[in-house]
Amino acid sequence: MSSVSVPAAESGCAPLACFFVHARSEPGVIPRVLELFAKRGLVPRKCHSDTSGPGDAALTIDLQIGGLDPDTVTYVANCMRQIAGVEAVLTAAT
């Protein structure tokens, strides 16, 4: 039996946007990041955070979410960059 790779657009799967956020480890950062999706009625498929560094001062958040067009991904990433404590936001799409 052979396997056939079907592009996401043909398989009915929505594109998946990935956000990688690097921030200071402060209590308000995660809810502010998630709020950008909540106010659009979206729930991330994956949301994982870790602290690291001396005194756990650094926070990384890994989010994956479907249903966003490329312009919205760019807009949301720019909004994340404006959140106090956020130092960098990287994005990728699959």
PLY file of the C-alpha trace (Angstrom):
ply
format ascii 1.0
element vertex 94
property float x
property float y
property float z
element edge 93
property int vertex1
property int vertex2
end_header
0.00 0.00 0.00
1.51 3.34 -1.02
1.10 6.57 0.87
0.10 9.75 -0.91
0.84 13.21 0.42
-2.12 15.55 0.07
-1.57 19.32 0.40
-3.42 20.90 3.34
-5.66 22.95 1.03
-6.88 19.79 -0.72
-7.30 17.73 2.44
-9.62 20.26 4.05
-7.15 21.03 6.87
-6.82 24.68 7.77
-3.33 26.17 7.67
-1.57 26.15 11.01
0.12 29.32 12.30
2.88 29.00 14.89
3.93 31.79 17.25
7.06 31.66 19.39
7.15 34.40 22.02
10.16 35.31 24.15
9.36 37.56 27.11
10.24 38.48 30.66
8.70 36.07 33.14
5.85 38.25 34.41
2.37 37.07 35.48
0.43 39.19 32.97
2.25 38.18 29.79
0.50 34.86 29.09
-3.08 36.17 29.55
-2.32 39.20 27.37
-0.97 36.98 24.59
-3.95 34.62 24.79
-6.38 37.56 24.81
-5.40 38.34 21.21
-6.92 35.00 20.18
-9.85 35.01 22.63
-11.22 38.29 21.31
-11.26 36.71 17.85
-13.15 33.68 19.16
-10.17 31.37 18.60
-8.68 28.68 20.82
-5.04 27.67 20.21
-4.49 24.03 19.22
-1.34 24.10 21.32
-0.15 26.47 24.02
2.98 25.68 26.00
5.15 27.92 28.15
8.45 27.49 29.94
10.59 29.66 32.17
14.37 29.59 32.03
17.52 31.44 32.95
18.71 32.74 36.29
15.76 32.97 38.65
13.46 31.78 35.84
13.48 35.36 34.52
12.85 34.40 30.87
9.53 33.12 29.54
8.93 31.36 26.24
5.45 30.70 24.87
4.82 28.33 21.95
1.37 28.68 20.34
-0.16 26.89 17.36
-3.48 27.99 15.96
-5.47 27.25 12.83
-7.81 29.42 10.83
-5.71 32.58 10.50
-4.90 34.12 7.14
-1.32 35.40 6.62
-2.30 39.06 7.12
-3.92 38.23 10.47
-0.85 36.24 11.57
1.32 39.29 10.84
-1.11 41.62 12.62
-1.38 39.41 15.74
2.41 39.00 15.89
2.81 42.79 15.74
0.22 43.17 18.52
2.17 40.66 20.64
5.33 42.72 20.15
3.53 45.69 21.75
2.74 43.78 24.97
4.80 44.93 27.95
7.44 42.33 28.73
7.47 40.73 25.26
10.96 40.89 23.78
10.60 38.94 20.51
7.93 37.15 18.45
8.68 34.68 15.68
6.04 33.20 13.36
5.82 30.28 10.96
3.02 28.76 8.90
2.45 25.19 7.79
0 1
1 2
2 3
3 4
4 5
5 6
6 7
7 8
8 9
9 10
10 11
11 12
12 13
13 14
14 15
15 16
16 17
17 18
18 19
19 20
20 21
21 22
22 23
23 24
24 25
25 26
26 27
27 28
28 29
29 30
30 31
31 32
32 33
33 34
34 35
35 36
36 37
37 38
38 39
39 40
40 41
41 42
42 43
43 44
44 45
45 46
46 47
47 48
48 49
49 50
50 51
51 52
52 53
53 54
54 55
55 56
56 57
57 58
58 59
59 60
60 61
61 62
62 63
63 64
64 65
65 66
66 67
67 68
68 69
69 70
70 71
71 72
72 73
73 74
74 75
75 76
76 77
77 78
78 79
79 80
80 81
81 82
82 83
83 84
84 85
85 86
86 87
87 88
88 89
89 90
90 91
91 92
92 93
